[in-house]
C-alpha cells in the first residue's frame, strides 16, 4: 500500500518526540571527529508546507510544534528541536516543517553521508526537490533511492565509516510493518552491532503496537525506550494517542535529557484536560 503521506501528520506530537530525539543523537555523533552515515528507511518528502494543501486541512501541527514555537520555558532537548524548525520559518510564522532528511542533512559535516529510501512516487520526487534546494556541497553527500527501505538499509550495513544512525519509521498502515521492523533490527544488528538504531512507532490499541517494544528488547543488548501520550486511547481502539521511540546503542546523555523533557512535553502537548497524558522512560540494565 502507498496511501500513507506524512504531510497529513507533519509537525504533530509524534514528530516532536521523534525529531527532538533525532537531533540529540546527531549532535552526539558530531562530538567525535570520525565520520558517520545516517540511513533513513522511510524518508517521506523531506520537508512540508504547513500553510497550504493537505497539511493545512488536517493541521495536526497545531497540537504539536504549533504549541511550542512561542514558549520561553523549553527544556534544552526541546529548545534544540524548536530552534531547528525556526530555520525553516525565518519570518516567525510557522509555514514550513523540516522532516528527518532535512534535519539530518543540515547537521552533516563534509565527511558524513546521508542515505534516504522512499517508495511513494510523489513523495520521492518531493524529496529529491527538497534535497536539491540544499547547497550543492550537501547534495553530494546524499543518495536517494525509490525502494523498500527495510531491504535497502541492510544492503548498506555496515557503512564504510563504521559509525552511524539508522532511522526506522514506517507508516505502520499494515500489520506486517511491525514484523518487518523486528526483522530489520535483528538483521541490522548482525551486520552493524555497534550502530545506533532508532525506531519510531505509534501508540495504538492494537496488539502489534502494544507488544513491539517487548519484542525489540529481546534483540538488543543495550537500549532506551521512551513513550509520550497526549490523550486517552479512543474507546473504539482506533487512532494514535501517542508514540514511542526505541533506540539501540543510544547516546549515554539521552536518558537524562529525556528524563527532563518528557514530563514537560506531556503537560505541554496534552489534549484538553486529559489526565491520561503521560510518558515512560526505560533503559536496559546491561552494560
ABEGO torsion letter per residue (X at the ends): XAABBAAAABGBAAAAAAAAAAAAAAAAAAABABBBBBBBABAEAGBBBAABEAAAAAGAAAABAAAAAABAABBAAAAAAAAAAAAABAAGBBABBBBAAAAAAAABBAABBBBBBBABAAAAAAAAAAAAABBAAAAAABBBBBBBAAAAAAAAOBBAAGBEBBBBBBAGABAAAAAAAAAAAAAAAAABAABBBBBBBBBBBBAAAAAAAAAAAAABABBBBBBBBABBBBAAGBEBAEBBBBBBGBBAAAAAAAAAAAAAAAAAABBEABAABBBBBBBBABX
